[in-house]
């Protein structure tokens, strides 16, 4: 399989499985009852009795430590930003930002939004966007289920534009994100996976065609880049096998491996911890919150062929390592 490798300042960016080229900037392209939306997402009945205990403390316009209670989940703690002009009469975008280890609930209320600025920076891209920053309990199945439940709660209790539902995960939150996208990728318009590893099965994600951006340091001290390189290669293979063109695949998956120059330019000596700077990366965030158009369909989708085998990252041959700027060796 060939790979498209794009040289950016301090980064190696991959967006398809074909030829080598340069990438230009234009290529990066209290609850109110929900009102009817043109795009329907089925909300499970077990969320119908869910309710929220509102937080009272405020930090950077986020109301801290709201708690979602439901029959099937433990208490789900989250911080919430709602624009002042939201009144439920028109649909708003929704952004879910999943924290790393230092932002989990046991670390303290609001630690996620104090340490990670994805939620604050996101507001610069859509002024009509609700931002939900959960403080989860782990980075595995439990937090993935809680993330899905929280998303479904907002879809059923707020007027959300179903074509503008975004999610990101940093570090351990990226692991959680990978499991969420293995379970319910159709809930989201696009996803940003930051400085983490890929734990989830990719088959369901490939079927849903949810666009995914994978960003990591080339020498990330905690995870390294290998897991997301595998995920990228496998996802490209799944799309190609399902009849998608190179152009289609570019729209659906991006691999962005940052070199040390990228981090040094931002005053960071540690690539893993320094990846919190991705929140300020306009190219990356513009991609997440940009126009992803209509879902990509292939000829095989039209013929209703279904991928049935599980696609696990651990089963894929490792991509060659990155050893420099702007090259894929």
C-alpha positions, -999 to +999 in steps of 0.1 A: +000+000+000+013+035-009+008+065+014+003+102+007+028+121+028+024+158+032+051+180+046+039+207+070+058+229+094+070+206+122+047+177+111+042+147+088+006+146+076-010+116+059-044+118+044-047+089+020-031+057+007-018+068-027+010+092-040+033+118-025+023+155-027+023+188-009-007+199+012-020+235+008-040+252+036-072+249+016-070+211+018-074+211+056-104+220+054-304+246+325-319+220+298-343+231+271-365+204+254-351+193+221-369+205+189-374+184+158-343+178+137-342+168+101-316+141+108-327+115+133-305+096+157-322+070+177-321+077+215-323+046+237-353+043+260-331+039+290-321+075+288-357+087+290-356+089+328-322+105+331-319+138+350-292+163+359-280+178+391-267+213+381-233+225+392-229+260+408-192+269+405-181+287+372-147+287+355-140+303+322-178+303+315-181+266+322-205+255+349-185+229+369-195+195+382-229+189+367-240+153+373-260+131+349-280+104+367-295+075+348-306+039+356-278+022+337-248+043+347-231+056+377-230+094+382-215+111+352-197+143+361-192+170+335-184+207+330-207+226+307-206+257+285-238+270+269-238+302+249-258+330+266-281+333+236-291+296+235-329+294+241-338+262+223-355+279+194-327+270+169-303+241+167-267+245+181-235+225+175-223+201+202-187+194+212-176+166+236-140+169+248-126+138+267-097+144+291-064+128+298-054+113+332-049+146+349-085+157+340-103+126+354-128+133+382-107+120+410-081+146+402-105+174+412-135+193+399-127+212+367-091+199+364-098+189+328-107+224+315-080+240+336-053+218+321-066+212+286-080+241+265-098+221+237-132+232+251-123+268+254-106+271+220-135+252+203-157+282+210-137+302+185-148+280+156-186+280+162-202+307+183-234+287+185-219+256+201-225+238+234-194+224+249-195+194+272-163+184+291-169+152+311-146+142+339-146+105+334-135+077+358-112+057+335-100+055+299-118+022+289-152+007+284-169+024+314-159+059+303-168+051+267-203+040+277-206+071+299-195+093+270-222+078+247-249+082+274-239+118+280-240+125+242-274+109+239-287+129+268-278+162+251-293+150+218-326+143+235-327+173+259-312+201+238-318+214+203-287+200+186-278+203+150-272+166+141-247+176+113-225+194+138-216+170+166-179+169+173-157+150+197-120+149+207-099+129+231-065+137+245-041+110+260-063+086+280-093+104+266-081+093+231-082+057+242-118+063+254-126+080+221-113+050+201-138+028+220-166+053+216-160+053+178-160+015+178-195+015+194-214+046+182-195+065+155-227+076+138-234+100+166-206+122+155-198+145+126-160+143+130-134+132+156-100+144+167-077+118+184-047+134+202-015+119+217-029+085+224-033+050+212-061+032+194-079+005+214-112+001+195-123-021+167-122-001+134-148-020+114-178-001+127-160+033+122-152+023+086-189+015+080-201+048+095-176+069+074-171+093+104-141+115+095-111+110+119-080+131+125-051+112+143-025+135+158+006+124+178+042+133+184+068+113+165+085+105+199+055+107+222+071+096+255+040+077+267+024+061+237+047+066+207+032+069+173+030+033+163-006+025+174-021+053+155+000+045+125-014+010+126-049+024+129-044+048+100-031+020+078-059-004+087-086+023+082-072+032+048-072-005+039-108-010+050-119+020+029-099+010-001-113-026+001-148-011+003-143+007-030-135+042-019-113+064-041-081+081-029-100+114-028-127+099-007-102+085+018-085+119+021-118+133+034-122+105+060-089+099+077-058+121+084-026+111+102-006+140+115+028+131+132+044+161+147+082+163+150+102+180+178+105+212+159+067+216+162+069+212+200+100+233+205+084+262+186+057+261+212+080+260+242+075+223+248+103+199+256+080+169+263+060+157+233+032+139+252+025+166+277+032+192+250+004+178+229-021+198+249-009+225+225-030+208+198-059+228+211-043+259+198-034+244+164-057+263+139-051+238+111-061+208+133-091+225+150-103+240+117-104+205+102-124+192+132-150+220+131-150+224+093-175+214+067-173+176+062-201+175+037-224+146+031-213+111+042-190+093+017-206+063+000-189+037-020-202+013-047-202-015-022-223+005+002-248+010-026-248-027-031-253-031+007-222-052+013-214-054+050-179-057+065-182-085+090-147-092+103-133-074+133-105-050+124-081-048+153-051-025+153-030-051+170-034-074+140-019-050+115+017-049+104+035-018+118+041+011+094+077+021+090+089+046+116+092+083+109+128+095+110+128+131+099+109+160+085+085+156+057+094+121+048+077+087+051+106+061+050 
